[in-house]
Amino acid sequence: MSSNRILYVEDNFQNKRLVRKILTARGYDILEAEDGLTGVEMAVNEVPDLILMDISLPGIDGVEATQRIKAQGGTARIPIIALTANAMRGDRERFIAAGCDDYLPKPISTVDLISMIQKYLS
């Protein structure tokens, strides 16, 4: 498999470790950011193939980070998948309206995560 680069913006250590393990086992290159601002900077500097964006982040949240990434010419086309434990009615629509391309609730299902990533990177 080609080594697609995925930026994972997440502040929770256990979530990062789990997703890193799932994705590296399938040959993906993982870049990680601890907060929204770092995520925006890494997206602009590294231009990954896909971004997994936690919504609850320190500093600027995932919605604001997504809006900033989508507002930049060089990163506007990168697919962004929102990840959140706070799955409430209307959240999916709110994240899509903010510029996310898709949404996955936590806890993350390995099968759902991989199929969604493949949908955007195939």
C-alpha positions as CSV (number, residue, x, y, z in Angstrom):
1,M,0.0,0.0,0.0
2,S,1.2,3.5,-0.7
3,S,2.2,5.3,2.4
4,N,-0.4,8.0,2.8
5,R,0.2,10.6,5.4
6,I,-2.5,11.2,8.0
7,L,-2.4,14.1,10.5
8,Y,-4.1,13.1,13.8
9,V,-5.0,16.1,15.9
10,E,-5.8,14.7,19.4
11,D,-4.8,15.6,23.0
12,N,-5.8,12.3,24.6
13,F,-2.8,9.9,24.9
14,Q,-4.8,6.7,24.9
15,N,-6.8,7.7,21.8
16,K,-3.5,8.7,20.0
17,R,-1.9,5.4,20.9
18,L,-4.8,3.4,19.7
19,V,-5.3,5.2,16.4
20,R,-1.5,5.2,15.8
21,K,-1.4,1.5,16.3
22,I,-4.4,0.8,14.0
23,L,-3.0,3.0,11.2
24,T,0.7,2.2,11.3
25,A,-0.2,-1.5,11.2
26,R,-1.9,-0.7,7.8
27,G,1.1,1.2,6.4
28,Y,-0.1,4.8,7.0
29,D,2.4,7.5,8.0
30,I,1.1,9.3,11.1
31,L,1.8,12.9,12.0
32,E,0.4,14.0,15.4
33,A,-0.6,17.3,16.9
34,E,-1.6,17.9,20.6
35,D,-3.8,20.9,20.0
36,G,-5.7,22.9,17.4
37,L,-3.1,25.5,16.7
38,T,-0.3,23.0,16.2
39,G,-2.7,21.0,14.0
40,V,-3.3,24.0,11.8
41,E,0.5,24.7,11.6
42,M,1.3,21.0,10.8
43,A,-1.5,20.9,8.1
44,V,0.0,23.9,6.4
45,N,3.6,22.8,6.7
46,E,3.2,19.1,6.0
47,V,0.1,19.0,3.8
48,P,-1.0,15.5,4.8
49,D,-3.3,13.4,2.6
50,L,-6.0,13.3,5.3
51,I,-6.7,14.8,8.7
52,L,-8.4,13.2,11.7
53,M,-9.6,16.1,13.9
54,D,-10.6,15.7,17.5
55,I,-13.3,18.3,18.3
56,S,-12.5,18.9,22.0
57,L,-9.0,20.3,22.0
58,P,-7.0,22.7,24.2
59,G,-6.7,26.2,22.8
60,I,-8.7,26.4,19.6
61,D,-11.2,23.5,19.2
62,G,-11.4,21.2,16.3
63,V,-14.2,23.2,14.6
64,E,-12.0,26.4,14.6
65,A,-8.9,24.4,13.5
66,T,-10.9,22.9,10.6
67,Q,-12.2,26.3,9.5
68,R,-8.6,27.7,9.5
69,I,-7.3,24.7,7.5
70,K,-10.1,24.9,5.0
71,A,-9.5,28.7,4.6
72,Q,-5.9,28.2,3.4
73,G,-5.4,27.7,-0.3
74,G,-2.8,24.9,0.1
75,T,-4.8,22.9,2.6
76,A,-8.4,23.5,1.6
77,R,-8.7,20.3,-0.3
78,I,-7.4,18.0,2.4
79,P,-10.3,15.7,3.7
80,I,-10.9,16.3,7.4
81,I,-12.7,13.7,9.5
82,A,-14.1,15.0,12.8
83,L,-13.8,12.6,15.8
84,T,-15.7,13.3,19.0
85,A,-17.0,11.6,22.1
86,N,-19.7,14.2,22.4
87,A,-22.0,12.8,19.8
88,M,-25.2,14.8,20.1
89,R,-28.1,15.4,17.7
90,G,-27.0,18.0,15.2
91,D,-23.3,17.5,15.8
92,R,-22.6,15.9,12.4
93,E,-24.3,18.7,10.6
94,R,-22.4,21.3,12.7
95,F,-19.0,19.7,11.9
96,I,-19.8,19.3,8.2
97,A,-21.0,23.0,8.1
98,A,-17.6,23.9,9.7
99,G,-15.8,22.3,6.8
100,C,-15.2,18.7,8.0
101,D,-15.8,16.2,5.2
102,D,-17.0,13.5,7.5
103,Y,-17.6,12.5,11.1
104,L,-16.9,9.5,13.4
105,P,-18.1,9.2,17.0
106,K,-15.8,7.9,19.8
107,P,-15.1,5.3,20.9
108,I,-13.7,4.7,17.5
109,S,-14.5,1.5,15.7
110,T,-11.4,0.1,13.9
111,V,-13.6,-1.1,11.0
112,D,-15.4,2.3,10.6
113,L,-12.1,4.2,10.9
114,I,-10.3,2.2,8.2
115,S,-13.3,2.2,5.8
116,M,-13.7,5.9,6.2
117,I,-10.0,6.6,5.6
118,Q,-10.0,4.3,2.5
119,K,-13.1,6.1,1.2
120,Y,-11.2,9.4,1.2
121,L,-7.7,8.1,0.2
122,S,-8.7,5.6,-2.6
